Amino acid sequence: MIEVKDIHKSFGDAHVLKGISATFEAGKTSLIIGQSGSGKTVFIKSLLGLHTPEKGDICYDGKNYGNMSTDERRYLRKEIGMVFQGSALFDSSTVEENVMFPLKMFTNQSKSEMLERVNFVLNRVDLVDANNKYPSELSGGMQKRVAIARAIVMKPKYLFCDEPNSGLDPRTAILIDNLIQEITDEYNIITVINTHDMNSVMEIGEKIIFLQHGIKEWEGTSNDIFKTDNKAVTDFVYSSNLFKKVRQAYLMEDKK
Amino acid sequence: MNYLEHIGKYFLMLKQVFKRPQKGKIFRDSLVRELDDLGNKSLGISAFIAFFVGGVVAIQTALNVDNPMIPKYLIGFATKRSIILEFAPTFISIILAGKVGSFITSSIGTMRVTEQIDALEVMGINSLNYLVLPKIITTIFFYPFIISIAIFLGIFGGWVAGELTGLFSSTDYIDGIQLEFKSFFYVYAMIKTMVFAFVIATIPAYHGYYVKGGSLEVGRSSTRAVVWTSVTIIVLNYFLTQMLLS
């Protein structure tokens, strides 16, 4: 379990996170939603230790990240997989080299064992015959798949995704969402996703946290989000007519 | 940010760089890659410049030594001294600061703005150690080799210039370059080269690693890195000369 207790983070005069608390459990896909500039990326980067909060605690399975030694942090990070918004693939390495990199760095497996694992995860994300391609030769959706493959190759306990389906067409976005959901269930990992995508919220949001101006404004499930009367949430989630209609249909169905 | 803060941050960066590599094999692979990128690919331009600079130094010396009382072998002697003491180690290092420095800043800077460095950190990798240490080791140990070749080609370029222009004879030139060889001057050139190599690897790495923004900032950072590397080399050259030769 990841426990976040009252974290604050500022950049100069900008107070980006203003006392956020949350818990994330194993086997669940948790979504962080909110407008641009609400602090989602800073929040997820604080969880990863890429930003250091000025105040508050982040505990991984009861161990406070802030009190860990450098070696403990490095060890913990081996258990973390991250899918960055822009995929963050090593652009001068092939797909195979990208996915194999954590194995080369942290295991003593033979080349054939590593290759077997790489091919297994690439198959898992439905990416075949792409081993020798460079990231620039792949589509956005394929790059995201490689990033997911690299994130899960070390069998992580925690998976973080920063807007995993931004810039993707709706069909590919749903495939990526479903893939993350399946991996979360299959490996019983803690998955935390930053997203703007309302389809993701409806499809895979087992737990949803809505951030606004650096504050946790609302928390619930994808079912709760239909029923909430929190104005900030409804203004954000149901800003399009399509989702307004979806919500009305859901509420009418619920009354029956 | 003021200059003192930058200097402090630079030394804190070095503290992270000089840690034991996390995996020997990966480190060796990086060394080989850097040897090609920073070393091998710098040989051609260094050799080309050294050859022509050697020629120019010899011709200029010959044209300025028109007094019949001054022996012609001094042309070879002056060319050799100038190339060993200054032109090869300093001039070539400044050229390399431009070529290699901008490459280091732009490659690390691009990794920073595309979150590749964040990806390394999230994996639990000391990104500074992984990215910068192989560059430092490659430059420190390979650049003396480049400068040695530059010294040879510079002196050879002087001889070729004499042959082509007829300003001095081959015999005089060879007599001159054999005159009063002081091995410490070569050691001095190598010490300077190693110090400059460290500067060429680390200052651009600092500018690339801490870049913020996008591609435009990476470009600006590369320019800044080349300027600061060149300025540092010039200033250090002054102090090293004072310390080692006076």
Interface residues (C-beta under 8 A of the other chain):
Chain A: K45 L48 G49 L50 R73 R74 Y75 L76 R77 K78 I80 M82 F84 Q85 G86 A88 L89 F90 D91 F101 P102 K104 M105 F106 F160
Chain B: Q22 K23 K25 I26 T114 E115 Q116 D118 A119 E121 V122 M123 G124 I125 N126
